[in-house]
Amino acid sequence: MTEARKQNQVALRERLLKARQSGELPKGINVDDDTRYLSSIIAGLSIQAANGSTMEELERTAKMALRQLGF
């Protein structure tokens, strides 16, 4: 599991870099900080899902996290 999480974090970082370069994200974002933040949210959502949270609840939480990043 640890290796899978690391690979997902690398992929997420690469996607954020690409988004910043293409103008989807502001040039001033800290990609490393945002990657850690989103990885933490994803891990938390996984735990919530395993503990019985509904899809609606998970989506609301994910939307809250995206708002914190300015989306």
WOLIN-V402294 format. One record per backbone hydrogen bond with DSSP energy under -0.5 kcal/mol. NH is the residue of the N-H (numbers start at 1). CO is the residue of the C=O. If there is no record, write none. Layout:
nh={NH & NH}
co={CO & CO}
//
This chain:
nh={5 & 6 & 7 & 8 & 9 & 10 & 11 & 12 & 13 & 14 & 15 & 16 & 17 & 18 & 19 & 20 & 21 & 22 & 23 & 23 & 24 & 25 & 29 & 31 & 34 & 35 & 36 & 37 & 38 & 39 & 40 & 41 & 42 & 43 & 44 & 45 & 46 & 47 & 48 & 49 & 50 & 51 & 52 & 53 & 58 & 59 & 60 & 61 & 62 & 63 & 64 & 65 & 66 & 67 & 68 & 69 & 69 & 70 & 71}
co={1 & 2 & 3 & 4 & 5 & 6 & 7 & 8 & 9 & 10 & 11 & 12 & 13 & 14 & 15 & 16 & 17 & 18 & 19 & 20 & 19 & 19 & 26 & 29 & 30 & 31 & 32 & 33 & 34 & 35 & 36 & 37 & 38 & 39 & 40 & 41 & 42 & 43 & 44 & 45 & 46 & 47 & 49 & 48 & 54 & 55 & 56 & 57 & 58 & 59 & 60 & 61 & 62 & 63 & 64 & 65 & 66 & 67 & 66}
//
